[in-house]
Each structure stands twice: as C-alpha cells, then as structure tokens.
Amino acid sequence: MSKREELAAYLQKTVRVQVSDGRVIEGALQCVDKDMNLVLSQSIEYHGLSDVSSPQATDTIRSLGAVMVPGGHIKAIVVKDPSADSIPE
C-alpha cells in the first residue's frame, strides 16, 4: 500500500501535520494528491510546539480555515483520533 493510499484512509479525520519550518497545522484531512500535497479544512496553526502530538495551552495558535500543505514540506503526520496510530514517514 502506498503512502497516498494509506493517507486516503484518514480522509475526514483530524490530523496534525508538522511542516519543515517548525509549524504544526491541525485540521480535517480533505484531500491528498499524487505529490502528497494535503488539503485540510477548519485548520489551526500552532507555533513553538516541542511535540507534534501534544500541543500545550501556552502554545501560540492561529485559525487558518482551509489550507494546502505542500508534500515536500511535510515532516510528520499524526492522526488526532486516539485509536489511530501515527502515519509512518
């Protein structure tokens, strides 16, 4: 199973995406294409996270709405659903 197919299984689920510049974007996964670009809806951006899987109340957040995250800038993806595992890189 390809990474794209594996990600497609998480459509409509809330994911956290760590981007190469250190930001973490959380939102509902809407789309993934052949280049691993992601489209997230109802997104929130976190700054200064030490751990992608557990933001703290003191972290800076910003509401973004719908975003496209370029596949080349994705460092890690974590599914927020507690019963799901992280998606391997």
Stockholm file with secondary structure:
# STOCKHOLM 1.0

chainA/1-89         MSKREELAAYLQKTVRVQVSDGRVIEGALQCVDKDMNLVLSQSIEYHGLSDVSSPQATDTIRSLGAVMVPGGHIKAIVVKDPSADSIPE
#=GR chainA/1-89 SS CCHHHHHHTTTTSEEEEEETTSCEEEEEEEEECTTCCEEEEEEEEEESCSCTTCCCTTSEEEEEEEEEECGGGEEEEEECSTTSCCBCC
#=GC SS_cons        CCHHHHHHTTTTSEEEEEETTSCEEEEEEEEECTTCCEEEEEEEEEESCSCTTCCCTTSEEEEEEEEEECGGGEEEEEECSTTSCCBCC
//
